[in-house]
Amino acid sequence: MTSVSVGRMSSPEVEKFEITEDDLANEFYPRGGRRQTKNQAIYGMWANSDDEDTPGFGRGRRKKKDYTAPIGFVSGGIKQGSKIKKEGDDDDSSDSDKDDIVVQMPKPSAAKPPQSRPQGRQGKQFAGFGKTDVGFGEWERHTRGVGKKLLEKMGFKPGEGLGKHGQGITTPVEAVKRKGKAAVGAYGTERSERSLADFPVHDSDEEDDKKFKEELSQWKKKPEIGKKKPKYVYKTAQEIIESGVGKKKAAPSKASKVKVIDMTGKEKRVFSGYHAIATRHNRPDEEEDIMEPEPGQKKAFEMPELMHNLNILVDMAEEDIITNDRKLRYEKDHIINMKHEKERLDTICDQEEAQIQKLKKVLDIVRMCEERTQPGCDNPMELDECAAIFRSLQNDFYEEYVMYDLSSLAVALVFPLMRKYFSSWDPLKDPSYGLHTIQQWKSLLEDYNNQYAGNSTDMDVFQRLLWDVWLPYLRTTILKWNVRACHPLIEVLETWLPVLPSWIMENILDQLVLPRLLQEVENWNPLTDTMPIHSWLHPWLPLMKDKLEPLYAPIRHKIANALTNWHPSDASAKVILQPWVKVFKPGHLEAFLVKNILPKLAMCMQEFVINPHQQILDPWHWVMAWSDIIPIKYMVDMLEKTFFPKWRTVLCTWLSNMPNYDEITKWYLGWKSLFSEEYLSQPSIRDNFNKALEIMNRAVSSHIQPGVKENMAYFSQMERRQMVDTSGLSTTRSPPRQTTGPEPTYTRSVTAGTNYQPTFKDIIEKAAEENGLLFMPIAGKTQEAKQVYRYGKVQIYLDRNVIFVFENQIWIPVSLQNLIMKAKP
C-alpha cells in the first residue's frame, strides 16, 4: 500500500493518536454523553484532548493551550516502500519498492503525564499512532475485552496503528452503492473512487519496470535523498540462463498475482505468486538495511567506481554465461543433427555396398555368358539356358535389370543363337517352327510400355529380334512363294499372328504379300487361265480385308476386256463374276454389269424368236440366268424394250388368223409362268400382260362362235384379279354393254402406296383405246432399230418420246392429235 504522510500542527504540543476512552464511547454510544467543545468544532480530529481540565461528560472545563510556545518536532522514522521504518528497525526481505514517505511519530510529553479521561462527549478523532502509556486500553474495563481480542487476532499490536504496516488511515470507510442487486463483486470493485486514488492497484509489470530503473541508478556515488541503500540480488548461473535465453514473457495469470508468504526460513518472505516458490535457492543473507547517512556525511569504505566496474564485470559474466549456454545448446543440436546425418549416410553406404555386391554378381553372369558365346568355346550356350539366365536376372536383380537396360544384352547374346536356330526353317512346310521359343523370349524381352512410332529407334529388344532375325527368313520365303498356292502362307501368318506385333504384321501384308498379289493379277488372263482368280485371291480377305481394294479395278478391267466378244450362251462369265458380287462395292458392280453384261443380254433378247408352234426357250434361260446378279430394274427395262413388243406382235398375228382360243390362253399362261413373283409385281411387267388380255378381249368381241367371248371375258377377269392380289393393284370393269361394238374398256386404279408413272407409249396406247384404233407392233419390221407399230391405218415408231409417221415414203414427226386424225378411217 502507498503510505500517507500525517501533517504537523502548529501547536507546541504533540498530537496524540492513541485510542481514547472518548473515542470508544463515541463509537459505541454515538448519541449519548458529552457535547462537542469549541476546540473540537474548530480542529476536528486534530483537537487536543488534554485541554479538558475537568473529567465527566461535558460538565468540566478544559485548560487552554499556550499557542505562543515554540513548536517541537520529533523524528517519525524513515519509511521505505509501504512499511514505516523506525530507528533501529530492520528491513523485511519482501518490502515494496515504492517511494519513501516520512511520517511524524509522536513522543510522550514530558510536561504533561498521561491521564485518564472520563467517558463523555469529546471531539471525534481517527485512530492513528499514539502513546503506549499506562492509559492505553483503559476502556477495556467497561467491556469484556472482545474488541481487543478481535483486533489482536487480526494482527493488531498494542502501540501500533491500524493497517497492514501499522501506518493508519486518513480516508474514512465509505459506503458505495452497488449498481444492481447481484452478489458482491458482480459489477467490479466495491471500492470508491477516492479509495482507489489513495490505494491504487499496481500492475506487476509496472513494478518490475520501476524496479529495473532503480537498479540502473545503483552505481551512482550519492543516491537521492530519501532513497534506501541499494540491495544486490544474487543469481545463479541457471537463473541468468533462464532470464537471457530470449523467451517471451508469458501473460500473467490470476494465480500468479496472488501473494504468497514463505515462513520456512529465518524470516518470512512474501512472493508475488506460486511460481516464485520454485525459484528459491540458497543465497547469502542480505545485509541489514542501514539508515542513509545525513547529507554531507560520507560512508566509510564507499567505492562507487569499484562497484560500477564490478557491476560491469558481473553483467559481462552474465552475458558470457548466456552466450556460452547458447553455444552449448547449439553444439548439442549440431551433434544430434550429425548423428542423424551419420545414420542416414550409414544407411546409404549399406545400400551402396549391397548394390555393389549385386552389380558384381551381374557382371560375373554377363562375363560368363560372353565367354560361352565366343566361337570355339567348349561349352557353348543354348537358347533355353540363355533364357533361364535372363529370367534369373529379372527375378533376382530386377532393379539393376531395368536401371542398366540389361535386356539389351540379348542383342549380343541371343541374336546369334536365334539366327542359328532359324537357319534351317522352311515356313511353308513347318509354320509353327520356333513359335514356343519366340513366345518365351517375348515374355522376357518385350516392353509393354513401348509404343512403336515408325522409327527403328523406337523398337524394343523383342521387336528388334523379330525384325532382324525372324523376318528375313519369312521375307525370303515370300519372295519365292507361288501366289496361287495361297493357303500355306496364310496358315503361317495366322499361326504367328498372336506373337507378332501389329505393325510387323501390317508390314508383311503391305510390303511383301500385296506386291506379289498385284503382280499375279497383272499376269492373270481370264480367257486362258483355267483357275478362277477368286480361288486364290478371296482366301486373303480375312487377313487383308480392305487392303485388297487396289486389286479390284484391274480385275474388273480384265473381265470387261474378256467380255467384248462374249455371248450369253457362255456361262463362264457368270462363274467368274458370281463370287465378286459381295466383294465389289455395290456401285462398282452395278456399273460394271450395266456396261458389260446388260447390252449382251438385250441383244440376245432381240434375236430371240417367239414361235407359238415350236418355241425354243434356251435364249430366254440364258438371259434370265443373270436375274440374281443384275438389279431387277435394269432387267425389267430391258425386257420391256426387247421382249414384250415382240411377244404382243406374235399374239396379235395369231389372233388375226382365227386361232383356237384355248391354245392362246395356254400360251399366255405358259409365258407368264416363266416370270417369278418378283418380276410379276413390277408395274411394267403387269401392264404388258394386261395389254395382252385387252388384245385378246378385242379379238373375241366380234367372234360369232358361242361361248368364246364369255370365256375370254371370264379368263381376263380372273387374271386381272390374280395380278391385283399379287401386286396390290385392283382392276374394275365397266358394266358390259348389250350391243355389239368396240370391246369393253378396262381402267386401272392404282392402290395407295404405288408410285406408277405412265410412259409416253402408255399415253399413245390409251389414246388409241379411247378412239377405237388398233395399236399393235408389226412383226419383223423396225426403223433405226426401233419397233414399228400399226396405229389405225398408219405406221409409226417412237424415238425419244417423238412420234414418227410413215407418209409419202418418208418418216415425219407428228403430234398425238394429228396422229389420231391421220389414223382414223
BELLIN-V956529 format. One record per helix or strand of 2 or more residues. SS is the DSSP state (h for helix, s for strand). FROM is the first residue (numbers start at 0). LEN is the number of residues. Records with the same first field share a line. If there is no record, write none. Layout:
SS: FROM-LEN + FROM-LEN
This chain:
h: 20-8 + 37-9 + 48-3 + 137-5 + 145-8 + 192-6 + 203-16 + 236-8 + 254-3 + 273-6 + 303-70 + 382-14 + 397-6 + 405-17 + 434-11 + 455-3 + 460-19 + 485-11 + 501-22 + 532-30 + 571-7 + 585-11 + 597-9 + 617-11 + 631-11 + 643-12 + 660-13 + 676-4 + 682-18 + 707-20 + 759-11 + 815-8
s: 77-3 + 82-3 + 259-3 + 268-3 + 729-4 + 745-4 + 774-9 + 785-6 + 793-5 + 802-5 + 809-5
